[in-house]
Amino acid sequence: MKKALLCLASVIMVIGIVLMSLPAMAQTPAKQIRLKFATHVPSMHHSYKNLLLPWAAEVEKRTEGRVKVTVYPDQQLGKLPEMYDDLLRGTSDMAVILPGFIMGRFPLESVFHLPTLVPGDDADPTGIAVRTMVYEKYLTPLYFKDIKILWTGRFGLNNLHMAAKPVRNLEDLKGKIIGFGGGKTPPLVLKALGAAPESIQSPDIYTSLEKKVIDGMFFPLDGLRGYKLAEVVKYTTRLDFGSASNFTGMRLAAWNSLSPADQKIITDLIPWALEAQGKTYRNDSELAIETGKKAGVEFIQLPPAEKQRWADLLKPVDKQWMTEMDGLGLPATKLYNDIVQMTPKK
């Protein structure tokens, strides 16, 4: 009897210990998921400081620490042309992808470079609607089925940044070597205007201008500040012609590793990211102009008659683009007409 009581007491003690440990066990946090976020932009760039880092902090805050995103700037996880493949193979879990900079891989994206087709900057409401349609209806089914696209973006409209000689008319541009970031359309635009196009990756723009490898660069205004081009540019001719799109994507394995609750949190953050992105690009374009003026950059506005001369030369570019893309078996004319239907009549 005594032995039985001792056994019963031991069982009760064990049960008590287990019951007391249950609250502590329940409070044990789930294993933190760590995500590597790759981007080509340098750490001083406005989108790194004002969009990507704050977004990563917001994810960690809203998931209560269950998801931690570390952003790697300046191509630390791989070079820009390999970033999409690096994402697929797991070198990164997330990345800012520039389709136009991966030459020949996603040719239909070059529709965004057509000089006057897609209106406005990154924050323009019509431009956002067009961008969403193009990605959802055309680009994702064609190219990006193997990743999760979180949000899309567009760089500032392209202007002409000259290292030494101003461009005030078409004659000034004739024969000049002008760099462009990537894609099928910018070289068509530059050739139509009489320039000699040269593909230059964004990290190499500064050195290429400084060493006079190129005479100028076809690039958004914010590069004067974000890439410190105001130090090597003397003249900027305002064109506001087209611009590359981009997107922030996540490899599917990383996305599927998240709980449904955390997936919803990240999905709910997309409008936040779009708003922050639009603000930072628009604000930095304004700051870039200030930076350029302080550095002595002259900003040149083409007179209306001169601008019309440029526009007339560019009219065949849209048709040329459609013919080339259709010839590759891509639905370029259909895409073009869809965009025209969404944009204000000119």
Backbone hydrogen bonds in HBPLUS format (Angstrom, degrees):
<---DONOR---> <-ACCEPTOR-->    atom                        ^
c    i                          cat <-CA-CA->   ^        H-A-AA   ^      H-
h    n   atom  resd res      DA  || num        DHA   H-A  angle D-A-AA Bond
n    s   type  num  typ     dist DA aas  dist angle  dist       angle   num
A0005-LEU N   A0001-MET O   2.93 MM   4  6.24 155.0  2.00 150.0 156.1     1
A0006-LEU N   A0002-LYS O   2.96 MM   4  6.28 151.9  2.04 145.4 153.2     2
A0007-CYS N   A0003-LYS O   2.99 MM   4  6.30 156.4  2.05 147.7 153.9     3
A0008-LEU N   A0004-ALA O   2.92 MM   4  6.16 158.3  1.96 147.0 153.2     4
A0009-ALA N   A0005-LEU O   2.84 MM   4  6.06 154.0  1.90 145.2 152.6     5
A0010-SER N   A0006-LEU O   2.94 MM   4  6.20 151.1  2.02 144.3 152.2     6
A0011-VAL N   A0007-CYS O   2.95 MM   4  6.27 157.1  2.00 150.2 156.0     7
A0012-ILE N   A0008-LEU O   2.94 MM   4  6.20 163.0  1.97 150.3 154.9     8
A0013-MET N   A0009-ALA O   2.92 MM   4  6.13 151.6  2.00 143.5 151.5     9
A0014-VAL N   A0010-SER O   2.94 MM   4  6.24 160.1  1.98 150.5 155.3    10
A0015-ILE N   A0011-VAL O   2.91 MM   4  6.18 165.8  1.93 154.8 158.7    11
A0016-GLY N   A0012-ILE O   2.89 MM   4  6.08 152.1  1.96 143.0 151.1    12
A0017-ILE N   A0013-MET O   2.89 MM   4  6.21 156.4  1.94 150.5 156.5    13
A0018-VAL N   A0014-VAL O   2.93 MM   4  6.25 161.5  1.97 153.8 158.5    14
A0019-LEU N   A0015-ILE O   2.87 MM   4  6.09 163.8  1.89 151.6 156.2    15
A0020-MET N   A0016-GLY O   2.91 MM   4  6.09 155.6  1.97 148.5 155.0    16
A0021-SER N   A0017-ILE O   3.05 MM   4  6.26 138.8  2.23 140.3 151.1    17
A0021-SER N   A0018-VAL O   3.12 MM   3  5.16 126.3  2.42  94.8 108.9    18
A0022-LEU N   A0018-VAL O   3.16 MM   4  6.37 124.5  2.49 142.9 156.5    19
A0022-LEU N   A0019-LEU O   3.33 MM   3  5.32 145.7  2.46  96.2 105.5    20
A0025-MET N   A0021-SER O   2.90 MM   4  6.17 156.2  1.96 155.0 162.8    21
A0026-ALA N   A0022-LEU O   2.83 MM   4  6.04 156.8  1.88 156.8 163.3    22
A0027-GLN N   A0023-PRO O   3.02 MM   4  6.22 136.0  2.22 139.3 150.6    23
A0027-GLN N   A0024-ALA O   3.18 MM   3  5.12 127.9  2.47  91.0 104.6    24
A0028-THR N   A0025-MET O   3.17 MM   3  5.28 155.6  2.23 101.9 109.4    25
A0033-ILE N   A0066-ARG O   2.81 MM  33  6.10 170.2  1.82 162.1 159.0    26
A0068-LYS N   A0033-ILE O   2.84 MM  35  6.21 166.2  1.86 162.8 166.8    27
A0035-LEU N   A0068-LYS O   2.82 MM  33  6.18 162.9  1.85 159.2 163.9    28
A0070-THR N   A0035-LEU O   2.92 MM  35  6.26 167.3  1.94 175.9 178.6    29
A0093-ASP N   A0036-LYS O   2.82 MM  57  5.13 155.8  1.88 139.2 147.4    30
A0094-MET N   A0036-LYS O   2.96 MM  58  6.18 149.3  2.05 158.0 154.9    31
A0037-PHE N   A0070-THR O   2.85 MM  33  5.85 169.0  1.87 160.8 157.6    32
A0072-TYR N   A0037-PHE O   2.71 MM  35  5.92 167.9  1.72 171.2 169.6    33
A0038-ALA N   A0094-MET O   2.86 MM  56  6.17 166.8  1.88 140.6 138.4    34
A0096-VAL N   A0038-ALA O   3.07 MM  58  6.59 145.4  2.20 158.1 168.4    35
A0039-THR N   A0072-TYR O   3.12 MM  33  6.22 145.6  2.24 164.6 154.6    36
A0075-GLN N   A0039-THR O   3.13 MM  36  5.97 161.8  2.16 137.2 141.1    37
A0074-ASP N   A0041-VAL O   2.71 MM  33  5.03 166.5  1.73 127.7 129.8    38
A0045-HIS N   A0042-PRO O   3.00 MM   3  5.43 161.0  2.03 114.7 120.9    39
A0048-TYR N   A0045-HIS O   3.15 MM   3  5.46 129.2  2.42 104.6 117.3    40
A0049-LYS N   A0045-HIS O   3.19 MM   4  6.53 164.6  2.21 156.6 160.3    41
A0050-ASN N   A0046-HIS O   2.77 MM   4  5.64 160.4  1.81 151.3 157.5    42
A0051-LEU N   A0047-SER O   3.07 MM   4  4.95 135.2  2.28 118.2 124.5    43
A0052-LEU N   A0047-SER O   2.87 MM   5  6.26 165.5  1.89 164.8 168.7    44
A0053-LEU N   A0048-TYR O   3.07 MM   5  6.01 163.6  2.09 154.2 157.7    45
A0055-TRP N   A0051-LEU O   2.89 MM   4  5.90 150.1  1.98 144.7 153.9    46
A0056-ALA N   A0052-LEU O   2.98 MM   4  6.18 161.1  2.02 150.0 154.6    47
A0057-ALA N   A0053-LEU O   3.01 MM   4  6.28 158.9  2.06 152.2 157.9    48
A0058-GLU N   A0054-PRO O   2.88 MM   4  6.07 149.3  1.98 143.4 152.2    49
A0059-VAL N   A0055-TRP O   2.93 MM   4  6.24 152.6  2.00 151.8 158.6    50
A0060-GLU N   A0056-ALA O   3.15 MM   4  6.44 164.2  2.17 148.8 152.2    51
A0061-LYS N   A0057-ALA O   2.95 MM   4  6.14 155.4  2.01 145.9 153.3    52
A0062-ARG N   A0058-GLU O   2.87 MM   4  6.00 171.9  1.87 153.5 155.6    53
A0063-THR N   A0059-VAL O   2.98 MM   4  6.01 149.2  2.07 147.9 155.7    54
A0065-GLY N   A0060-GLU O   2.79 MM   5  4.84 159.0  1.83 155.1 156.8    55
A0064-GLU N   A0061-LYS O   3.10 MM   3  5.08 155.7  2.16 102.8 108.9    56
A0066-ARG N   A0063-THR O   3.13 MM   3  5.37 164.6  2.16 109.4 114.1    57
A0076-GLN N   A0073-PRO O   3.15 MM   3  6.03 150.7  2.24 125.3 131.4    58
A0078-GLY N   A0075-GLN O   3.16 MM   3  5.11 161.9  2.19 103.8 109.2    59
A0082-GLU N   A0079-LYS O   2.94 MM   3  5.51 142.2  2.09 117.0 128.1    60
A0083-MET N   A0080-LEU O   3.17 MM   3  5.25 166.0  2.19 110.6 115.0    61
A0086-ASP N   A0082-GLU O   2.78 MM   4  5.96 157.1  1.83 158.8 166.8    62
A0087-LEU N   A0083-MET O   2.96 MM   4  6.08 144.7  2.08 137.6 146.1    63
A0088-LEU N   A0084-TYR O   3.07 MM   4  6.42 156.2  2.13 146.5 152.5    64
A0089-ARG N   A0085-ASP O   2.92 MM   4  6.16 154.5  1.98 150.8 157.4    65
A0090-GLY N   A0086-ASP O   3.03 MM   4  6.05 117.9  2.43 134.8 148.2    66
A0091-THR N   A0086-ASP O   2.89 MM   5  5.02 136.8  2.08 152.2 154.3    67
A0090-GLY N   A0087-LEU O   3.29 MM   3  5.23 148.1  2.40  96.6 105.8    68
A0251-ARG N   A0093-ASP O   3.07 MM 158  5.70 157.4  2.13 144.8 151.5    69
A0095-ALA N   A0249-GLY O   3.05 MM 154  5.66 148.7  2.15 152.3 157.2    70
A0249-GLY N   A0095-ALA O   2.99 MM 154  5.66 159.3  2.04 165.6 165.4    71
A0097-ILE N   A0247-PHE O   2.77 MM 150  5.40 166.6  1.79 171.2 168.4    72
A0247-PHE N   A0097-ILE O   3.02 MM 150  5.40 150.8  2.11 145.8 154.4    73
A0101-PHE N   A0098-LEU O   3.00 MM   3  5.53 151.2  2.08 117.6 126.1    74
A0102-ILE N   A0099-PRO O   3.14 MM   3  5.47 160.3  2.18 109.5 115.6    75
A0183-GLY N   A0100-GLY O   2.63 MM  83  4.21 100.8  2.25 158.4 138.5    76
A0105-ARG N   A0102-ILE O   3.17 MM   3  5.93 166.9  2.19 142.3 144.3    77
A0109-GLU N   A0106-PHE O   3.09 MM   3  5.95 156.5  2.14 128.3 134.1    78
A0110-SER N   A0107-PRO O   3.08 MM   3  5.76 159.2  2.13 117.2 123.1    79
A0111-VAL N   A0108-LEU O   3.26 MM   3  6.12 163.8  2.28 122.2 123.3    80
A0112-PHE N   A0109-GLU O   3.16 MM   3  6.35 169.6  2.18 135.9 134.9    81
A0113-HIS N   A0110-SER O   2.96 MM   3  5.34 151.2  2.04 110.2 118.9    82
A0114-LEU N   A0111-VAL O   3.21 MM   3  5.59 158.1  2.26 108.0 114.3    83
A0243-SER N   A0112-PHE O   3.13 MM 131  5.83 166.6  2.15 126.8 130.8    84
A0242-GLY N   A0115-PRO O   3.10 MM 127  4.29 144.7  2.23 118.8 113.4    85
A0124-ASP N   A0121-ASP O   3.14 MM   3  5.40 160.0  2.18 111.4 117.6    86
A0128-ILE N   A0124-ASP O   2.85 MM   4  6.13 151.9  1.93 157.4 166.1    87
A0129-ALA N   A0125-PRO O   3.03 MM   4  6.28 160.1  2.07 147.1 152.1    88
A0130-VAL N   A0126-THR O   2.92 MM   4  6.17 159.2  1.96 152.0 157.6    89
A0131-ARG N   A0127-GLY O   2.87 MM   4  6.04 162.4  1.91 147.6 152.9    90
A0132-THR N   A0128-ILE O   2.89 MM   4  6.09 161.5  1.93 152.0 156.6    91
A0133-MET N   A0129-ALA O   3.06 MM   4  6.24 163.0  2.09 146.2 150.7    92
A0134-VAL N   A0130-VAL O   2.88 MM   4  6.12 166.7  1.90 158.0 161.5    93
A0135-TYR N   A0131-ARG O   3.03 MM   4  6.21 166.5  2.05 152.5 155.7    94
A0136-GLU N   A0132-THR O   2.92 MM   4  6.00 170.3  1.93 154.5 157.6    95
A0137-LYS N   A0133-MET O   2.85 MM   4  5.67 164.1  1.87 151.1 156.3    96
A0138-TYR N   A0134-VAL O   2.98 MM   4  5.39 147.9  2.09 129.8 139.1    97
A0139-LEU N   A0134-VAL O   2.98 MM   5  6.33 161.7  2.02 148.8 153.7    98
A0140-THR N   A0135-TYR O   2.82 MM   5  5.43 165.5  1.84 145.7 149.2    99
A0142-LEU N   A0138-TYR O   3.18 MM   4  6.20 149.8  2.27 145.4 154.2   100
A0143-TYR N   A0139-LEU O   2.76 MM   4  5.69 166.7  1.77 159.2 162.8   101
A0144-PHE N   A0140-THR O   2.98 MM   4  4.42 129.2  2.25 111.3 125.9   102
A0148-LYS N   A0250-MET O   2.79 MM 102  5.03 174.9  1.80 158.8 160.4   103
A0250-MET N   A0148-LYS O   2.81 MM 102  5.03 145.5  1.92 136.9 148.5   104
A0150-LEU N   A0248-THR O   2.85 MM  98  5.69 163.9  1.88 161.7 167.3   105
A0248-THR N   A0151-TRP O   2.87 MM  97  5.55 165.6  1.89 167.8 172.6   106
A0153-GLY N   A0246-ASN O   2.77 MM  93  5.02 156.3  1.83 144.0 139.5   107
A0246-ASN N   A0153-GLY O   2.91 MM  93  5.02 150.6  1.99 130.6 127.9   108
A0155-PHE N   A0244-ALA O   3.11 MM  89  5.98 162.4  2.14 170.5 175.9   109
A0158-ASN N   A0241-PHE O   3.15 MM  83  5.06 144.0  2.28 121.4 123.0   110
A0158-ASN N   A0242-GLY O   2.97 MM  84  6.00 155.9  2.03 168.3 176.1   111
A0240-ASP N   A0158-ASN O   3.05 MM  82  5.15 115.0  2.49 133.6 148.7   112
A0241-PHE N   A0158-ASN O   3.04 MM  83  5.06 159.9  2.08 142.4 141.9   113
A0159-ASN N   A0219-PHE O   2.86 MM  60  5.41 165.8  1.88 123.1 126.0   114
A0219-PHE N   A0159-ASN O   2.91 MM  60  5.41 149.2  2.01 153.6 156.5   115
A0160-LEU N   A0237-THR O   3.08 MM  77  5.03 175.2  2.08 154.9 153.5   116
A0237-THR N   A0160-LEU O   2.78 MM  77  5.03 155.0  1.84 150.8 153.6   117
A0161-HIS N   A0217-MET O   2.88 MM  56  5.09 175.5  1.88 150.3 151.7   118
A0217-MET N   A0161-HIS O   2.72 MM  56  5.09 146.5  1.83 139.4 150.9   119
A0162-MET N   A0235-TYR O   2.72 MM  73  5.13 169.4  1.73 159.3 162.8   120
A0234-LYS N   A0162-MET O   2.91 MM  72  6.11 156.9  1.96 155.5 161.0   121
A0235-TYR N   A0162-MET O   3.24 MM  73  5.13 165.3  2.26 145.2 146.0   122
A0163-ALA N   A0215-ASP O   2.97 MM  52  5.85 171.2  1.98 155.3 157.9   123
A0172-ASP N   A0169-ASN O   3.12 MM   3  5.51 130.8  2.37 105.7 117.4   124
A0173-LEU N   A0170-LEU O   3.04 MM   3  5.26 135.0  2.25 101.7 114.1   125
A0174-LYS N   A0170-LEU O   3.23 MM   4  6.46 134.9  2.45 148.1 159.9   126
A0176-LYS N   A0173-LEU O   3.03 MM   3  5.58 166.1  2.05 136.0 139.2   127
A0175-GLY N   A0194-GLY O   2.78 MM  19  6.11 167.2  1.79 155.3 151.4   128
A0196-ALA N   A0176-LYS O   2.77 MM  20  5.79 177.5  1.77 153.9 153.4   129
A0215-ASP N   A0177-ILE O   2.74 MM  38  5.21 146.0  1.85 140.3 152.1   130
A0216-GLY N   A0177-ILE O   3.26 MM  39  6.67 146.4  2.38 152.9 154.5   131
A0178-ILE N   A0196-ALA O   2.90 MM  18  5.97 153.0  1.97 137.7 146.6   132
A0198-GLU N   A0178-ILE O   2.90 MM  20  5.88 138.5  2.08 143.1 141.2   133
A0179-GLY N   A0216-GLY O   2.83 MM  37  6.22 165.3  1.86 148.6 146.2   134
A0218-PHE N   A0179-GLY O   2.79 MM  39  5.90 173.1  1.80 157.9 159.4   135
A0180-PHE N   A0198-GLU O   2.92 MM  18  6.14 140.0  2.08 144.6 147.8   136
A0200-ILE N   A0180-PHE O   2.88 MM  20  5.76 167.0  1.90 156.9 158.2   137
A0188-LEU N   A0185-THR O   2.85 MM   3  5.17 123.4  2.17 111.2 126.8   138
A0189-VAL N   A0185-THR O   3.02 MM   4  6.34 156.9  2.08 157.4 164.9   139
A0190-LEU N   A0186-PRO O   2.89 MM   4  6.11 170.6  1.90 160.1 161.8   140
A0191-LYS N   A0187-PRO O   2.92 MM   4  5.93 159.4  1.97 141.7 147.7   141
A0192-ALA N   A0188-LEU O   2.99 MM   4  6.08 157.2  2.04 143.8 150.3   142
A0193-LEU N   A0189-VAL O   3.15 MM   4  6.41 137.4  2.34 141.2 152.4   143
A0193-LEU N   A0190-LEU O   3.19 MM   3  5.12 128.6  2.47  92.3 105.6   144
A0195-ALA N   A0190-LEU O   2.89 MM   5  5.21 151.7  1.97 157.7 149.2   145
A0194-GLY N   A0191-LYS O   2.97 MM   3  5.03 158.3  2.01 104.2 111.2   146
A0204-ASP N   A0201-GLN O   2.82 MM   3  5.49 151.2  1.91 123.2 132.6   147
A0205-ILE N   A0202-SER O   3.30 MM   3  5.36 169.1  2.31 109.7 113.0   148
A0208-SER N   A0204-ASP O   3.03 MM   4  6.09 158.4  2.07 150.6 157.5   149
A0209-LEU N   A0205-ILE O   2.96 MM   4  6.19 155.6  2.02 158.8 164.0   150
A0210-GLU N   A0206-TYR O   2.86 MM   4  6.04 163.8  1.88 153.7 159.3   151
A0211-LYS N   A0207-THR O   2.86 MM   4  5.92 160.3  1.90 150.9 154.8   152
A0213-VAL N   A0208-SER O   2.86 MM   5  4.94 138.1  2.03 150.2 159.0   153
A0214-ILE N   A0208-SER O   3.39 MM   6  5.94 154.3  2.46 131.6 130.6   154
A0212-LYS N   A0209-LEU O   3.14 MM   3  4.95 156.0  2.20  99.0 106.0   155
A0223-GLY N   A0220-PRO O   3.30 MM   3  5.94 160.8  2.34 113.2 118.6   156
A0224-LEU N   A0221-LEU O   2.94 MM   3  5.92 166.3  1.96 131.6 134.6   157
A0225-ARG N   A0222-ASP O   3.11 MM   3  5.60 145.6  2.24 109.4 117.8   158
A0226-GLY N   A0222-ASP O   2.75 MM   4  5.87 159.0  1.80 174.1 166.7   159
A0227-TYR N   A0223-GLY O   3.11 MM   4  4.89 148.4  2.21 112.1 121.3   160
A0229-LEU N   A0223-GLY O   3.22 MM   6  6.01 166.4  2.24 142.9 140.7   161
A0230-ALA N   A0224-LEU O   3.10 MM   6  4.64 158.4  2.15 123.6 119.4   162
A0228-LYS N   A0225-ARG O   3.15 MM   3  4.71 156.1  2.21  95.3 102.3   163
A0231-GLU N   A0228-LYS O   3.17 MM   3  5.94 164.6  2.19 117.3 121.8   164
A0232-VAL N   A0229-LEU O   2.90 MM   3  5.34 151.0  1.98 113.1 121.7   165
A0233-VAL N   A0229-LEU O   2.91 MM   4  5.89 115.7  2.33 153.1 171.2   166
A0298-GLU N   A0234-LYS O   2.96 MM  64  6.31 167.5  1.98 144.1 143.0   167
A0236-THR N   A0298-GLU O   2.86 MM  62  6.19 161.1  1.89 159.6 159.9   168
A0300-ILE N   A0236-THR O   2.77 MM  64  6.03 165.7  1.80 151.4 155.6   169
A0238-ARG N   A0300-ILE O   2.90 MM  62  6.04 166.7  1.92 163.9 166.4   170
A0254-ALA N   A0251-ARG O   3.08 MM   3  5.52 121.7  2.43 108.2 121.5   171
A0255-TRP N   A0251-ARG O   3.03 MM   4  6.35 162.0  2.06 154.3 160.1   172
A0256-ASN N   A0252-LEU O   2.79 MM   4  5.93 163.2  1.81 153.9 158.1   173
A0257-SER N   A0253-ALA O   3.10 MM   4  6.19 121.1  2.47 131.0 144.6   174
A0257-SER N   A0254-ALA O   3.17 MM   3  5.10 140.8  2.33  94.7 106.1   175
A0258-LEU N   A0255-TRP O   3.18 MM   3  5.68 160.7  2.22 111.5 117.4   176
A0262-ASP N   A0259-SER O   3.02 MM   3  5.23 116.2  2.44 102.6 117.6   177
A0263-GLN N   A0259-SER O   2.86 MM   4  6.15 154.8  1.92 159.0 167.5   178
A0264-LYS N   A0260-PRO O   3.00 MM   4  6.16 152.7  2.07 142.4 149.1   179
A0265-ILE N   A0261-ALA O   3.08 MM   4  6.39 148.8  2.18 139.0 147.5   180
A0266-ILE N   A0262-ASP O   3.07 MM   4  6.32 161.0  2.11 147.6 151.2   181
A0267-THR N   A0263-GLN O   2.87 MM   4  6.11 157.2  1.92 148.1 155.3   182
A0268-ASP N   A0264-LYS O   2.78 MM   4  5.92 158.8  1.82 150.4 156.2   183
A0269-LEU N   A0266-ILE O   3.12 MM   3  5.03 140.1  2.28  93.8 105.5   184
A0270-ILE N   A0267-THR O   3.12 MM   3  5.55 166.2  2.14 113.6 117.8   185
A0273-ALA N   A0269-LEU O   2.88 MM   4  6.20 156.1  1.94 156.0 162.9   186
A0274-LEU N   A0270-ILE O   2.90 MM   4  6.19 161.4  1.93 159.3 164.3   187
A0275-GLU N   A0271-PRO O   2.98 MM   4  6.15 161.1  2.02 148.8 153.4   188
A0276-ALA N   A0272-TRP O   2.96 MM   4  6.16 167.1  1.97 152.1 156.0   189
A0277-GLN N   A0273-ALA O   2.80 MM   4  5.87 157.1  1.85 148.4 155.5   190
A0278-GLY N   A0274-LEU O   2.94 MM   4  6.08 166.4  1.96 147.7 151.2   191
A0279-LYS N   A0275-GLU O   3.01 MM   4  6.19 164.2  2.03 151.2 155.5   192
A0280-THR N   A0276-ALA O   2.96 MM   4  6.09 162.9  1.99 147.7 152.7   193
A0281-TYR N   A0277-GLN O   3.01 MM   4  6.18 162.7  2.04 155.1 159.3   194
A0282-ARG N   A0278-GLY O   3.02 MM   4  6.06 163.2  2.05 146.6 151.9   195
A0283-ASN N   A0279-LYS O   2.81 MM   4  5.80 163.2  1.84 149.3 155.1   196
A0284-ASP N   A0280-THR O   2.93 MM   4  5.84 151.6  2.01 134.4 142.7   197
A0285-SER N   A0281-TYR O   3.06 MM   4  6.21 144.9  2.19 140.3 148.5   198
A0286-GLU N   A0282-ARG O   3.29 MM   4  6.62 155.3  2.36 144.9 150.4   199
A0287-LEU N   A0283-ASN O   2.92 MM   4  6.24 159.8  1.96 149.8 156.0   200
A0288-ALA N   A0284-ASP O   2.71 MM   4  5.76 145.9  1.82 140.6 150.4   201
A0289-ILE N   A0285-SER O   3.17 MM   4  6.42 148.1  2.27 140.9 147.3   202
A0290-GLU N   A0286-GLU O   3.24 MM   4  6.62 159.8  2.29 145.4 150.4   203
A0291-THR N   A0287-LEU O   2.79 MM   4  6.08 162.0  1.82 152.2 157.6   204
A0292-GLY N   A0288-ALA O   2.78 MM   4  5.94 160.3  1.81 148.0 153.5   205
A0293-LYS N   A0289-ILE O   2.92 MM   4  6.14 164.0  1.94 152.4 156.2   206
A0294-LYS N   A0290-GLU O   2.98 MM   4  6.23 161.2  2.01 152.8 157.8   207
A0295-ALA N   A0291-THR O   3.00 MM   4  6.23 140.9  2.16 142.0 153.0   208
A0295-ALA N   A0292-GLY O   3.08 MM   3  5.05 122.6  2.42  92.9 107.9   209
A0297-VAL N   A0292-GLY O   2.77 MM   5  5.00 158.9  1.82 151.6 144.6   210
A0296-GLY N   A0293-LYS O   3.05 MM   3  5.03 154.9  2.11 100.4 108.2   211
A0306-GLU N   A0303-PRO O   3.00 MM   3  5.29 116.5  2.42 106.3 121.9   212
A0307-LYS N   A0303-PRO O   2.86 MM   4  6.11 160.7  1.90 161.8 168.5   213
A0308-GLN N   A0304-PRO O   3.00 MM   4  6.20 147.4  2.11 145.0 153.1   214
A0309-ARG N   A0305-ALA O   3.25 MM   4  6.56 143.9  2.39 137.4 146.1   215
A0309-ARG N   A0306-GLU O   3.08 MM   3  5.11 122.0  2.43  95.1 109.6   216
A0310-TRP N   A0306-GLU O   3.25 MM   4  6.69 151.1  2.34 146.8 153.5   217
A0311-ALA N   A0307-LYS O   2.96 MM   4  6.28 160.0  2.00 148.0 153.8   218
A0312-ASP N   A0308-GLN O   2.87 MM   4  6.07 157.0  1.92 151.6 156.6   219
A0313-LEU N   A0309-ARG O   3.26 MM   4  6.51 153.9  2.33 141.7 147.7   220
A0314-LEU N   A0310-TRP O   3.14 MM   4  6.40 134.9  2.35 142.7 155.2   221
A0314-LEU N   A0311-ALA O   3.10 MM   3  5.09 130.7  2.36  94.4 107.9   222
A0315-LYS N   A0312-ASP O   3.43 MM   3  5.49 156.2  2.50  99.8 106.2   223
A0317-VAL N   A0314-LEU O   2.98 MM   3  5.33 147.7  2.08 111.1 121.2   224
A0320-GLN N   A0316-PRO O   2.88 MM   4  6.05 160.6  1.91 154.7 161.0   225
A0321-TRP N   A0317-VAL O   2.81 MM   4  6.00 156.6  1.86 152.3 158.5   226
A0322-MET N   A0318-ASP O   2.99 MM   4  6.29 163.0  2.02 150.4 154.4   227
A0323-THR N   A0319-LYS O   2.93 MM   4  6.13 165.5  1.95 153.5 157.5   228
A0324-GLU N   A0320-GLN O   3.00 MM   4  6.17 162.1  2.04 148.2 152.8   229
A0325-MET N   A0321-TRP O   2.92 MM   4  6.09 170.7  1.93 157.4 160.1   230
A0326-ASP N   A0322-MET O   2.79 MM   4  5.79 164.2  1.82 151.9 157.3   231
A0327-GLY N   A0323-THR O   3.02 MM   4  6.02 145.3  2.15 135.0 144.6   232
A0328-LEU N   A0325-MET O   2.97 MM   3  5.13 143.0  2.11 100.4 111.6   233
A0330-LEU N   A0325-MET O   3.19 MM   5  5.59 159.3  2.23 149.1 145.6   234
A0329-GLY N   A0326-ASP O   2.88 MM   3  5.12 157.1  1.93 111.2 116.1   235
A0332-ALA N   A0330-LEU O   2.84 MM   2  5.54 141.2  1.99  99.3  91.0   236
A0335-LEU N   A0331-PRO O   3.02 MM   4  6.17 160.3  2.06 149.3 155.3   237
A0336-TYR N   A0332-ALA O   2.80 MM   4  6.00 166.0  1.82 156.0 160.0   238
A0337-ASN N   A0333-THR O   2.96 MM   4  6.13 165.3  1.98 149.7 153.0   239
A0338-ASP N   A0334-LYS O   2.98 MM   4  6.20 149.5  2.07 145.3 153.9   240
A0339-ILE N   A0335-LEU O   3.03 MM   4  6.37 153.7  2.10 152.7 159.2   241
A0340-VAL N   A0336-TYR O   2.99 MM   4  6.32 160.7  2.03 152.2 157.7   242
A0341-GLN N   A0337-ASN O   3.07 MM   4  6.25 153.3  2.14 144.8 150.9   243
A0342-MET N   A0339-ILE O   2.95 MM   3  5.16 138.5  2.12 103.9 116.2   244
A0343-THR N   A0340-VAL O   3.31 MM   3  5.31 151.3  2.40 100.8 108.8   245
